[in-house]
Amino acid sequence: MGDTTRNILIFLVALLVLYFLVHFLLKKLGKDPANILPHNIASRLKIPMIVLFLAVAIQAGLINREIITDENQIDLFQQIRSILLIFSFTWFIVVAIRIAKNQFLKQFDVNTANNLRARKFYTQFNIIERIAIFVVVLFALGIALLTFDGVEEIGVSILTSAGIAGIVLGLSAQKVFGTIFAGIQIAIAQPIRIDDVVIVEGEWGRIEEIKLTYVVVQIWDKRRLVLPTTYFIEKPFQNWTRNSSDILGTVYIYTDFDLPIDKLREEQTRLLNATDLWDRKVDVIQVTDLTEKTMELRALMSAKDAPTAWDLRVYARENLLKFIQENFPNSLPRTRLEVKEERPRQEGPSNLPQK
């Protein structure tokens, strides 16, 4: 075995040992809860490390002119080495961006009752993360293209021969970039945040994900409504948790005119005090309308958030109806019909003298 072959084998074995050593250290660091690195850091960096060590091996082969002697092969391997290095470093940067975001967001808990500030930062940093990754990948792709000879000539020929297709692609790109800028605007202005309760397209749901180009709304029945980010910039929608999560629940009751409203108010207060769904802020019953047949009562009650308000409304509606049925059954809506008995017409005496 020659010296060159022996050196190559020693170098490859050393490179392999170094890879397993780095992988072992990363795996050990990931198991330490006091470390900022995630527990799966070793598996997340496995592919870029392999690519990086492969690029180092190619570079070592390029340095040793006895392994690669053909000039055309040298240029090819130099280009492969450059692309592998760009790929691995781009992957490392993307992982570092995600680790930094997750480390910052650890201090915020979106599962608490008052999570407005946490949802604000989650929304901002999730969108900023995607924008940063998009920019890094785009920049890496541009650098990788520069490693190929003749890219500028190819670009010029494409631009000169595209014609109408270029115009169509330009208009399409304008729409795509408009969607991306809408995502940036959502991150800055924050008309919506993660876990916001919204009414969109006639559906009630929560903001589940905010991507760079689209938003996922989880509907109350577990369906997902996917909307472009431009929807929340260009169209009106309801945000029930824009400034706070507390909300008023409304229950409409239709009764007859003779229902004693004060008794119903007392019953509602008793019902609300008996449940943890009520936040002890609003307890109101008002007469909001009168028709020729019924009286409309609006019961207002407050809750800490929209799901709790829904349960509170159902609870109050059922028990108020039960109270009316048991105590004032005649005050339920009814139709009045007045029947007047018509007296028989009296006919004159038949024995009147005739003229």
Secondary structure, DSSP 4 states (H G I P E B T S, - for coil): --HHHHHHHHHHHHHHHHHHHHHHHHHHHHH-TTSSS-TTHHHHTHHHHHHHHHHHHHHHHHHSTTT---HHHHHHHHHHHHHHHHHHHHHHHHHHHHHHHHHHHTT--TTSSS-HHHHHHHHHHHHHHHHHHHHHHHHHHHHHHHTSTTHHHHHHHHHHHHTHHHHHHHHHHHHHHHHHHHHHHHHHH-SS-TT-EEEETTEEEEEEEE-SSEEEEEETTS-EEEEETTHHHHS--EETTSS-S-EEEEEEEEE-TT--HHHHHHHHHHHHHT-TT--SS-EEEEEEEE-SS-EEEEEEEEESSHHHHHHHHHHHHHHHHHHHHHH-GGGS-------PPPPPPPPPPTTPPP-
